[in-house]
Amino acid sequence: MKTKTTLILLIIINLNLFAQEDIWFARGEKAFRNNNLSEAISSFSKVIEINNKNKHAFYNRGLCYLYQFELEKAIFDFTEVINLDPKNADAYNNRGLSFIYIGLPDSALKDLNQAISLDNNFIEAYINRATALIELKQFDQALKDLSFAIKNDPKNPSPFNEQGRIYYKKKEYKKAITSFSKAIELGMKSPIVYYNRGNAYFRNRQFKKAIEDYSLVLKSDTTNLEALNNRALAYDSLGIKDLAEKDRLTLKERRQSDPEFPPIEKIVFEKFSDPLENISIELPENWFFFTESDSNSITVVVSKDKIQSINEPFLTGVRLTIDKNMKERFDVTGDDNLLEFWKGSTIKNSVDYHFYDIISQKLFNRFGYRGLMNTSTLQITENSYKISLYEYVLVHDDNIFYAYFQCPEIQFRYYKDIFDRAIDSLNVKL
């Protein structure tokens, strides 16, 4: 009799848990449909507490995390789905998309290949795989995936948008314009698509069309300083100097009203240097500072962005380095050879960038050393900020000093004054 009671009790408890699992799952689905993602995550988490084998709860929670851009959590949940259901093409697709967003296109490509092998008509997986291939600069293969998507889903704007991105990268601006226009025609009317088409028009020297698109972007998002800056450049290209200047004044006002951009005269500058003062420079006192050295090099980093180590990338700041013993290490010595070595290294590195352009270059002498300074623009990937920078080089015997003064292109008019003052304060011992 006791055994029967225990058995009945266990059945009742299990039935109660199953009922709770269903209730929480239904709540999660309802919250998800209502776009209440935090509540949906909480509900699906309750389901997982009750039953950690519920692949649907992991999948739905992963979607919520993906939509909230909590990408590591999304990857964890989609991985759990794959462990529970290795043939789930949707989980591979969404984990692949998450990998794209965090900048791991190789990992994304593996997942998206698997999604397509499980479902060779999975249109979204083809589009996402094309995006990964674009980041890997495999443009021809990406175009094949997009052609497949367009053939099988001709009303979907996404493959046309990705197609436009590829043609822009390939500098086929007319084709890029056609693709972006088709994406817009099919309903993808977001500011970023108009902005990208505006850039394609600009590169194709269709400045009036570029202005129209930049104006549409600014109508939707008045804070888009890149569109405002580019519209000013387009007005300049048409010789409409008054409207170009008006945009530039607006740009200046918006930057100055931002506490991030105080007037230069109100900035307090501080001296930063390595311990032996082989490199010293004056920059704003609240910037972040790191230095390290060994027998062959000395590096000083001063960044406006909060960074945790000397090797962490930053958008706005200065990196200064002395490389010593160049003859022993690279078999290079002499001023001319060192300058050519630096130029060659710069060109070699630029191959991996989406865009790199030297706007101006000058040679000079300072501290008794030969020097060179470029004013340049670069963009690491299509989706990253365009960077404006000074590339500053000094050479002597078998030692070379090089420095990069960089910031987002749209902010260069502001930071240029800071960088010019910093260069005036610079002291280097080679």
C-alpha positions, 0 to 999 in steps of 0.5 A: 500500500505504501508503494502505491501511495509513493507511486501515485504521489510521484505521478501527481508531482510529475504531472504537475511539473509537466503542467507548469512546463506547458504554462510557462512555455505558453507565457513565454510564447505570448510575451515573445509575440508581444515583443516583451523579450525580457518577460519571454526570457524569464518564462523560457528560463522557468521551462528550462529549470523544470526540463533542461532537455526542452529544445524548444525553450532553448531555441526560443530563448536563444531567439530572444537573446539574439534580438536583444543582441546578447550574442554570447547567451544566444550562442549558448542556447543555440548550441544547447539546441544543436546538442539536443537536436543535431539536425536542427537547421534553424539552430545552425543558421541562428548560431551562424548569424550570431557569430557574424555579429560578433565578428567570427565569420569563419565560425559562422561559415561552418554553421551556415554550411551545416544549415544548408546541408540539412536544408538545401532550400533554406533561403535565409541561410544562403543570405547569411552565408553570403554575409559571412563570405563578404566578411571573408572577401569571398565575393564571387561565392557570396554572389552565387548564394545571393543569386540562388536566394533571389531566384527562389525568393524574388520578393525578399529585399535582403539578398539585393541589399547584400548584393549591393554591399558586394558591388560597392566593395568591388567598386562597381557602383552602378550595380551597387545602386541598382541592387540597393534600389531594388532592396528599397523598392521591395520594402527595405527602407531603413536609413542604412540602405539609403546611406549606402546607396547615397555613398554609391551615388557619391562614388559614381559622381551622381552628387544630386542623387547622393544628396537626396539619399543623405537627406532621407537619412537625416529626415529619419535620424537627425543625429546621423553625423556621417550622413550630414558630413557626406552631404556637405562633401556632396554639396561641395562637389557640386559647387554649392558652397553655402549649403556645404558650409551650412551642413558643416556649421550644423555638424560643428554645433552638434559636436560642440553641444555634446559634452564629449566635445568641449571647446579646445581652449577648455581642455587641460593637456597633460604630459604622457611618456615612457619611464625614460622619456624616449617618447613624450607627448601632451594630450587631454588629461582624462585620456587613458594611458599605457606604456611598455618596452623591451630591448627592441621597442618602446610603445606609448598608447594614449586613448580617449576610449576606455581600454584595459590594455596596451594592445586593445583597439580604440577608435580615438587616440594615439599609438607611438612606437620606437623600433630599435635594432632594425638592421639586426632584426630586419636587415634595414638601415639608413634613413631612405631605406627605413622610410621605404620599409615603413611605406612598404609595410603600410601598403602591405597591411592596407591590403586587408582593409576595406578602404585605405587612401593617403590624402596628403604626404609631406617630408620634413626634418625634426630633432635632426631626424628625417620624417614623413607624415601622411594624412590618411583615411581607412576603413577596416571592414565595410561595417566599421567606422571610417577612420581619419588619421595622421601617420607620423614617422621619424628615422635615424640610423637603424631606429624608426619612430612611428605614430598614429593619431586617429579618430572617426572620420566625421570627428576629424575636424574636431580632433585635428586641433588636438592632434596638431597641438600634440604633434607640436608637443611631441619629443622623441629620442632615437 
